[in-house]
Amino acid sequence: MPTPEGWPTEAEQWYALEQQRKATQQAGGQYYGPPEHPKATLALWLGILSLVLCSLLGPIAWWVGARAVKEIDASGGRLRGRGRAQAGKICGVFATVLMIFVAIMVVWAAEVEMLNR
């Protein structure tokens, strides 16, 4: 994957992460890797809530998850959390499709009820 102008290459990124890990361990600390994207967990929670409580959160979870996945992919390994963001996006898509299906069924049931009167 080509990197934008001025960004370090993948090999340079991995070398910098390895140097950071070694320096942290030598200082007696624990290295946890690159930070997680701040919206990855938000996307997951919105996706779960959209399935459990309110399907209206589905499109929001879908949008937040898709944006987080795009930003994580563009970071070139400097951010984690792609799995959480992807899971939130998928839950949001499913909740959105479910919401549309339920809306269609409600409209259809109302029409059938009106025709039976």
C-alpha positions as CSV (number, residue, x, y, z in Angstrom):
1,M,0.0,0.0,0.0
2,P,1.6,3.3,-1.0
3,T,2.1,5.9,1.7
4,P,1.2,9.6,1.3
5,E,4.0,12.0,0.8
6,G,6.0,12.6,3.9
7,W,4.6,9.6,5.8
8,P,7.0,6.8,7.0
9,T,7.1,3.6,5.1
10,E,5.7,0.4,6.7
11,A,9.2,-0.8,7.5
12,E,10.1,2.5,9.2
13,Q,6.8,2.3,11.2
14,W,7.6,-1.2,12.4
15,Y,11.2,-0.3,13.2
16,A,10.0,2.7,15.3
17,L,7.4,0.6,17.1
18,E,10.1,-2.0,17.9
19,Q,12.4,0.7,19.2
20,Q,9.6,2.1,21.3
21,R,8.8,-1.3,22.7
22,K,12.5,-2.0,23.6
23,A,12.9,1.4,25.3
24,T,9.7,1.0,27.3
25,Q,10.8,-2.5,28.5
26,Q,14.3,-1.3,29.4
27,A,12.7,1.5,31.5
28,G,10.8,-1.2,33.4
29,G,7.4,-0.5,31.8
30,Q,5.0,-2.6,29.8
31,Y,4.5,-1.9,26.1
32,Y,1.0,-2.2,24.9
33,G,1.4,-1.4,21.2
34,P,-0.1,1.5,19.3
35,P,-3.1,3.2,20.8
36,E,-6.7,2.2,19.9
37,H,-8.8,4.4,17.7
38,P,-11.0,6.5,20.0
39,K,-14.2,5.7,18.0
40,A,-13.7,2.0,17.6
41,T,-15.3,1.1,20.9
42,L,-18.0,3.8,20.4
43,A,-18.9,2.1,17.1
44,L,-19.1,-1.3,18.8
45,W,-21.3,0.0,21.6
46,L,-23.6,1.9,19.2
47,G,-23.9,-1.3,17.1
48,I,-24.8,-3.4,20.1
49,L,-27.3,-0.9,21.4
50,S,-28.8,-0.6,17.9
51,L,-29.5,-4.3,17.9
52,V,-30.7,-4.6,21.5
53,L,-32.5,-1.3,22.3
54,C,-33.2,1.0,19.3
55,S,-32.7,0.3,15.6
56,L,-32.5,4.1,15.1
57,L,-28.9,3.9,16.3
58,G,-28.1,1.5,13.4
59,P,-27.2,4.1,10.8
60,I,-25.1,6.1,13.3
61,A,-23.2,2.9,14.3
62,W,-22.7,2.1,10.6
63,W,-21.4,5.6,9.9
64,V,-19.1,5.8,12.9
65,G,-17.8,2.3,12.3
66,A,-17.1,2.9,8.6
67,R,-15.3,6.1,9.4
68,A,-13.2,4.5,12.1
69,V,-12.2,1.6,9.9
70,K,-11.2,4.0,7.1
71,E,-9.1,6.1,9.5
72,I,-7.5,2.9,11.0
73,D,-6.6,1.6,7.6
74,A,-5.1,5.0,6.6
75,S,-3.0,5.2,9.8
76,G,-0.6,2.5,8.5
77,G,-0.5,0.6,11.8
78,R,-0.4,3.5,14.1
79,L,-3.9,2.8,15.4
80,R,-5.6,-0.4,16.7
81,G,-9.2,-1.3,17.0
82,R,-10.2,-2.3,13.5
83,G,-12.0,-5.4,14.7
84,R,-14.2,-3.4,17.1
85,A,-14.9,-0.7,14.5
86,Q,-15.8,-3.4,11.9
87,A,-18.1,-5.2,14.4
88,G,-19.9,-2.0,15.2
89,K,-20.3,-1.2,11.5
90,I,-21.7,-4.7,10.8
91,C,-24.1,-4.5,13.7
92,G,-25.2,-1.0,12.5
93,V,-25.8,-2.4,8.9
94,F,-27.8,-5.3,10.3
95,A,-29.9,-3.0,12.6
96,T,-30.5,-0.6,9.7
97,V,-31.7,-3.4,7.4
98,L,-33.9,-4.7,10.3
99,M,-35.3,-1.3,10.9
100,I,-36.2,-0.9,7.2
101,F,-37.8,-4.4,7.1
102,V,-39.9,-3.6,10.2
103,A,-41.0,-0.3,8.7
104,I,-42.1,-2.0,5.5
105,M,-43.9,-4.7,7.5
106,V,-45.8,-2.1,9.5
107,V,-46.8,-0.2,6.4
108,W,-47.9,-3.4,4.8
109,A,-49.9,-4.5,7.8
110,A,-51.6,-1.1,8.0
111,E,-52.6,-1.4,4.3
112,V,-53.9,-4.9,4.8
113,E,-55.9,-3.7,7.8
114,M,-57.4,-0.8,5.9
115,L,-58.3,-3.1,3.0
116,N,-60.1,-5.6,5.3
117,R,-62.4,-2.9,6.7
